[in-house]
Amino acid sequence: MSDANRLVEIDEDRQIFRVAREAFVSEPVLQREYDAIFDRCWLYVGHESEFRKPGDFVTRTIARRNLLVTMGTDRTVNAFFNTCPHRGATVCRDPSGNAKAFQCFYHGWVFGCDGNLKSQPGKESYPEGFAASGAGNLVPVPRFDSYAGFCFVSFDPDIEPLPDYLAGAKEYLDIVSRHSGSGMAISKGSQEYAIRANWKLLVENSVDGYHAVSTHASYLDYLKNTNGALGGTPFEGHSRDLGNGHAVLEYRAPWGRPIASWVPLFGEDGKAEIERLHAELVERHGEDMADRIAHKNRNILIFPNLVINDIMAVTVRTFYPQSPDYMLINGWSLAPNEESDWARKYRLRNFLEFLGPGGFATPDDVEALESCQNGFRNHRQVPWSDISKGMGKAMPNYDDELQMRAFWSQWNARVGTPGPAPDAVSPPRPAPVATSAAA
């Protein structure tokens, strides 16, 4: 064995890669994940397009921490812990908006959009210069940075610079940003839902090209019967390990994309619009890159829990475990700033139709993931999941499992201690209530 950790076993000679199902059900493993992964990695917190003018803000829960991300008067975006330094109340309780200042409802302390304390009731009872000292300011997260419009935070002050951390994933974030000549932007609205399964199952599923034909057969039948798309391009492509646990599937697929890939469902007006968009891509990037942007799909994984699906629409999705068998998911649609009403209509239709919690794909995936989690009740008798497909290939296909092995190798390097005792396994949880708010 090339790995002594009993949660991940790798045998290069026999081309076997497997993961102990104990890793999906154990409370101590989850705690180690927070300590070694979520507290030590760069984590997606938002997109630059959400902050267009001073005072624009969003509040997000990132790795069990409540954050306030806002653009200051100097047009710099910063992330702060959304906790009043006075007595600890949550300062901003709205999900997003624009505010010149944020007032804590408990004792009325007021903070500027740069996080600095602006005023406080009874300030005459505080030492002279208290506000100027910075002691009453909102506390910034240890690290904040952005790449290609995607904003990240880290709770580790000593983490490597974001560009180094992203490694080969930078190429694919750049491709997504090149869809538009005027920039990409998060569409209004979001998707929020829960799955009764371990978060790592959604990591695997998000970059899994193997399950589509069987799990999503109803969607493929729908395409065939509504727009004739399946009569043309077959699925074909490859997977890549991008370093640091990041991975990508890049492949051709039969569905239409508002970025210059036409199907009969779009009609003749749509065909003219698609031709115009393709011509603009060629003018900006040349024929080869225009074809790659328009006609190739990408499922991009940024370790540990950011997935960008650049497929029939562009979806940005994150997910955090609440327990070993329960996670919360947030998703947003990303689109070109200058997109026409026609293209935006079909983009959001695709976003909801396939990727939404009420669409063709996500309910299938939820059922599959929860079925796996239920199957893991037998993990002591059926202890291993196999992730060996394509291990011996020089160039794995899109439906091989290199991309999962990239994730699990990095996970193993970070978590890297033996699994818990059997009595640490968590009990089943009751069914969650899933909700969604569509863009």
N, C-alpha and C positions, 0 to 999 in steps of 0.2 A: 504494500500500500504506500502511496506517496503522501498520505495525510493521516496523522494519528488521531485526529479528532473523530470521535465516534458519531457525531452528527452529520458529517460529510465524509464519504469515502470515495477515493479516486484511485483507480487502477489503470494507469496509462497503457501498460502492456496488454491487458485484456480488454481495453477500451470500455471500461465500466465506470460510470459516475452515478452515485446514488446519495440520497439525502434521507436521514432518519426522520420519520414522521413525528417523532418526539419533539422535533424543532417547531412543529405547528401547534402543539397542544400544551406546552409547558409555560407556567408563569415565570419561573426563574430565567428561562431563555428570553422571554419578552423583556424582563428587566435588564438583562445583559444587552439586548438590542437597543434599548433606550440609552444605556450607559455608553456603549461602544459604537453605536451607529447614529442614532438620532441626535445625541448630544455632541457628536464629533464630526459630522459631515456638513456640507453645504446643502441647504434645504430651500426649495422654491417657496417664495412668499408672495409673488405678484408679478405683474408685467408693467413696464414703464408707461404703457398707454393708459393705465389707470390713474396716472398722475400728470394731468395736462396743465394745471395752473396751481399757484400757491394755495395751500389749504385743502387740496384734494387728499382724501385719505381712504384707507380700508382698514378694517380690523380682521385679524386672522388668528386662528389657533394653530400653532406650529409646534409639534412635538410636546404637547401638554402645556404650552406657554401661550398666554394671551398677548398678542402684539398689536401695536398701532403703527401703521406705515403711512407716512404723510410727506407731502412736498412743502418745504419751508419757503419763506419769503425770498430766499436766494435761489429758488427753483432746484434746490438739492433735495433728493429723496432720502429719507432716513427711516429706520425702524427702531421703535422704542418698546420696552416692556409696558404693557397697558395697565400699569399699576401705580396708584398714587404714592409718592414717596412719603406722604404724611402718615396715613393710617392704613394704606394698602387697598383701598377700594378700586374697582375698575373705573378708569377715567372716562373713556369713550365707549358707549354702549350701543352705538349704531354700527351696522356692517360696512357702510361706505357713505361718502358725501363730500361736502366742502365746508370747512370751518376755519375762521380766522383764529379761533382759540378753542380750547377744550376745558370745560369746567367740571371738576369732580363734584358730584351731587352730594357727597357726604358732608364735607366741611367747606366747600366752595373755593378750593384752590383752583387757580386758572393758569393754564399752560399755553404758550404759543404753539403754532404749527411747527416750530423748530425744536419743541420739547422743553424750552426754557420756562421757568416759573415767571409768570407775569404779575400776578397779584395774589394776595391771601387775606382773608378776613382777620382782623386783629394783628396785623403785621407789626404794630407798634410794640407788641409784647415779645417779639422776636429780636435777637441780637441785630445791631446795625450791620448792614451788608449781608444779611442772610441770603437774600435772593441773588445778589451778585456773586456770592461764593459758589453757586451751582449746587449747593446741598439740597435744594428743593426742586431740582429739574427732574424731568422724566429720565429714566435710565436707558441709554441706547443699548441695543444688542451688541455683543462683542465684535461681530463682523457683519458687514453688509456690502454687497457688490452686485453688479449686473453684467450680463453678456448677451449680446444680440437682442436686447430688450427684455430678457428674462432676469428677474431680480431674485437674489438668494440671500439668506442669512445663515450664520453659523453661531452656535453657542460656545465654540472653542476659539478662544482668542489667538491660539497659536496654529490654527489650521493653515494649510498651504494656500497660496493665492487661487482665486476661483478659476482663472484660465488654466492653471496647472491641474487643478482638480478635475476639470471637465475633459481634459485629455482629447481623445479623438472625437468626442461628442460635439466639440466646437464646430466641426465641419457641417454637421447636420442641423445645428441651431442656426448656422449661417444660411443654409439652404432654405429653411422655413422663413427666415427674415427676408429673403430675396424674392418671395412671392409678390411683394409689393414694391412699387417705386416710391411710395410716400410713407411706408412704414406699416407694420402690422398692429392690430389693436384688439383687445378683448371686447367681445360683443356684450351688450347689456344682458344681465341675468346670469344665472348659474344653475348647476345641477348639484343637488345634495341628497345623498342616500346612504344606506347602511347595508352591509353584507355580514351574515353570520358565518364568517370564515376568517382564517388567518391572513394577514396582509400580504404575506409572501406568495400566497396562491394567486393574488391579483397581479403581483409582479410577473409571475410566470405566465399567466394568461394574457397579459398585455403585450407580450412579445412572442406569443405562441402562434406560429402559422400552421401548426399540425392539426388543430382542432376545427378549423373553419368549415371544411367540407361536411363533416358529420354534425357538429354542434349547431352550425348556422345554415343548415340545409334549407330551412324555410325562407331565409333571406335570399339565397341563391336562386331558389325557385321563383321568388317574387321578381327578382331582376329579369330572369328569363322570360317571364310571362307579361311583364309590363313595358320593358324598353328594349328587349333584344340584345342587351349588353353581353350576355354570356355567349352569344354566337361569335364573338370576336376574340378579344385578348384573353388568353389563359393565364392562370396564376403562374408566375415564374420569378425567381429572384434569389437573393442570398442573405445570409446573416453575418454580422461582424461583431467581434469583440473590440470595443473602443477603448479599453483600459479603465482601471479604477472601478470596475463593476458596471460600467456603462455598456450598452449594446444597442444594436439596431437591426431590424429587418428592412430591406429595401427590395421592392418587387413591383411587377406590373400586375394590375388587377382589372376586372371587367367593368367596374362601376364608373359613373361619370364624376368629374370634379370641376367645380366652378373655376379652378385654375387651369383653364385651357385643355380640358379633356372632355370631349362631347360624347353623348349617347342620344339615341333617338328620342327619349323622354324629354330632352331639352327643347325639341322642336327646331324649326328653321330659324326663328329669331334667336334662339339660344346658340345655334351654330354660328351665326354671324358674330355674336358676342364672344364666343369661344375663339374664333379665328382672330378677332381683334386682340384679345388678351394674349394669345400665343405670339402674335406679331410683336407686341410690346415686350414680351419676355425675350424673344430673339434679339430685339434691338438692344436691350439692356445687358444680356448675358451671353449671347451667341447661341447657335443651334443646339450644341450638345447640352449645355446647362438648361436651356429652355425645355428641351425634351425631358431631361431628368426631373425638373420641377413639375412639369405638366403631367407626365405620363407614368412616373414612378411613385409608389406609395412608400411611406416610411412609418414604422412603429419604433419610436425612439425611447429608450429607457435611460434616465439619468439617475444613477444610484444615489439614495436608496429607493425613492418613492415618487419620482416625477416621471410621468409618461406623456409624451407628445405624439398623438396619433395624427400624422399628416397623410390622411387617406381620402375618403370622399368629402371630408371636411377636416379642419384642423382643430383638434381637441387637446386642451391642456388639463391634465388630471393628476391630483395628489390624493393620498389616502394614508390614514394613521390608525394603528391598532389601539383599541380601547382595552382589549383583553386578548388572549391567544386566539379566541374564536369569534372576534367581533371587530369590525373596522368601520370607520366613517370615511366617505369618499366625497370629494369636491371636484367639479369639472366646469370648464369654461370653453367657449368657442373663440377662436382666434381668426381674424379676417383682415384683409387689406383695408386701409383707411379709405381708399378711393373707390372701393367696390361699388358697382352699379346696383340699383334696386333689384334687377333681375338676378344677378349673381348672388346677392345676399339672400334672396328668397330661397334659392336652391341650396345654398350652403347651409342655412339653418334647417331646411327640410332634411338634408342629409344628416346633419348633426343630431337632430331629434329622431329621425327614422331608424338609424342604425345604432348610434352611440348613446342615445339617451336612456335613462332607466325605464322608460316605457317603450323603447324601440325594439327593433328586431334582435339586436345582438346582446345588449346588456342583460335582459332577463334570462337569455340562454346561458350566459356566462355566470350569472348569479346562481342559477340552478346547479351548474356544474361545480362551482366552487363550494357551495354549501353541501353538495353531495360528497365531495372529497372530504370536507371537514367531518361530516357524519361518518364516512368510512374510516377516518383516523381514530375513531373510538376503539378500533381493533389494532391500534399501532403496536401493542406488545406482541401480538401474534403475527401481524403482517407489517413488519417494522420499517420497510424501505420504499421510497419512491425512486424510480429509475429515470435518469435524465441523460442517457447515453446516446440518444439518436444522433447520428452523423459524426460521432466522436473521431472516427478514423479518416474523415474526409479533409482534403487540403482546402476545399472551398465548400463549406456547408451550405445547403439549400435554405430557402426561407422557411421550410417546414421541418428543418432539423432543430437541434436543441442547444447549439453553441451559445446562444444569447442567454439562456437560463444558466448555463455553466459559468458564464462570465459573472453573472450576479452572485451565484452561490459561492464561487471561489473568493470573491471579495467579502461576502458575508462571513465566510469561514475564517478568513484572515483577521477579521475584526472581532467576531464573537469568540471563536477559537478556544473554548474551554469545554470540558465534558458536559454532557447533558445532565438534567436533574434526576433525582430519585423518582420512582414511579408514583409515590404519594403526592408529588407536587403537580400532577396533571390537573388542569382545571375542569370543573364539571360543565355539562352543557348549559347554554344560556337560553332564555326565552326568545321567541321570535321578535325582531325589531320592527318598528313601523317605518317604512321607507317613504320619503317625501322627495319631491323634485320641484324646481322652479326653472322653467325652460327659458333659454335666451330668446 
